[in-house]
Every structure is written in C-alpha cells, then in structure tokens.
Amino acid sequence: MIRRIIEIDEARCNGCGICVEACHEGAIGLVDGKAKLLRDDYCDGLGDCLPNCPMEAISFVEREAAAYDEEAVKKNMAAKGKPVFACPGMAVKKVEHKPAEQSGHIAPPSELRQWPIQIKLMPISAPYYDGADLLIAADCTAFSYGDFHNRFMKNRVTVIGCPKLDAVDYTDKLAQILAANDIKSVLLTRMHVPCCGGLENAVRKAIALCGKDLPLEIVTINAEGEIL
C-alpha cells in the first residue's frame, strides 16, 4: 500500500540516538552508528521522531510500505520489556459537551459523541458503536456546510477522512468496523470533487464486504456549502 512513512537521511544523521528513544513503537534503531528504520510495519507515520532530531535528518515520504501493525509493535515492545506508548489522541472515550461562553456569547455545544474521529485512528470495536448510526464524513464537508453539527453529526458517531491526503484505502478498516459492531445505518457526506469519489467507493465496498444489509445515504456538498 502507498502510505506516509518516515525517511532517514544517513548523510545528515550523527548517530545521537535521540530518535530511537523518541520512537515509541521501536521502529528506529542504530545500525553502524546511523539511525535506521528497522521495519516499515512498526512505523505509524505520525512522526514523533521528527521534531526530536537535532540534525533534521528525518522527513516524511509517501511510498509503498507495509501497513502499520499495532499487534506486531506490542509483541516487539513486550519482548524488549518496554511499555507500549499510548498516544492521548488515540484514547477511546465518549464525549459530552456543555454550552461554552466564547467572546461574550454562549456557543452551541458540539455534537461530537466520541473520540477519536479520524478513520486511521478509530478502534475496530468500541462501546459507542453499539446501536449507532454512523456518519462517515470527508474532511472538508464540516467546513463547507455551516450547520454541519446539527444537520449531520447530531445523534451519530462521526468518523472523518480524506483518501487523497491520507493516501490510503479505507475499505478494509471500515469493513471491519461495520462487521464487528451493531451499526444501524451509514451516512456519507462528501464534497463535489473527484477525489471524494475514493471515499464513496471505499464506503460502498466496505458495506458490501461487511456481510450486512446496511442502509446507506450519501449527501454531496459543493464548495459554496450547498447540498446537491
């Protein structure tokens, strides 16, 4: 699969090993005095190592690489006797909101019901999926449609993604979520641009693969914020 992954410039690397400690997945090691990506499937593509490199020897690239394998990382870290780092941004939880005062006025509460929301970070199974109506939203739709929270997110579990920016096929991940949980329906919001066709295609294929007859509604929004 084509995905984002780190690349290390050995000419810049001074072998300090700071990136090795910064990588919580054990993906980087020192080989012959230089930092090296040991296994593609250990790299989650989030890049905690990048800001820690004093030589700016680490960057992101998009290339053919094995998918990130969380279970393999856990086994590797356990074998080394090291704890597996849990990113706070991936912590699964229900979200409750109260109206908040902002700039002298009471802002309406968010309709987000759970965390995380990015498809790549979503767990396969979680309590908030049970009996849920699922909203799969292209990233741009929430910014294009002014009443997005009330019109689309309310009373739904929300997941977001952009196949063009993430450079991944969401089909397998979405199919696993749909198959493993008691989801009642799927609503897809997409933009009226060709790249959003990749998200729609992934959703349709995921429903076909999950083995369930799930109702699917697709809403297309243009750049002017109009529902087409």
Secondary structure as UniProt FT lines:
FT   STRAND          2..8
FT   TURN            10..12
FT   HELIX           18..22
FT   TURN            24..25
FT   STRAND          28..31
FT   TURN            32..33
FT   STRAND          34..37
FT   HELIX           40..42
FT   TURN            48..49
FT   HELIX           50..52
FT   TURN            54..55
FT   STRAND          58..64
FT   HELIX           70..79
FT   TURN            80..81
FT   HELIX           88..90
FT   STRAND          93..94
FT   STRAND          100..102
FT   TURN            103..104
FT   STRAND          105..107
FT   STRAND          114..115
FT   HELIX           119..121
FT   HELIX           127..129
FT   TURN            130..131
FT   STRAND          133..138
FT   TURN            139..140
FT   HELIX           141..144
FT   TURN            146..147
FT   HELIX           149..153
FT   TURN            154..155
FT   STRAND          157..161
FT   HELIX           163..166
FT   HELIX           171..180
FT   STRAND          185..191
FT   TURN            194..195
FT   HELIX           196..210
FT   STRAND          216..221
FT   TURN            223..224
//
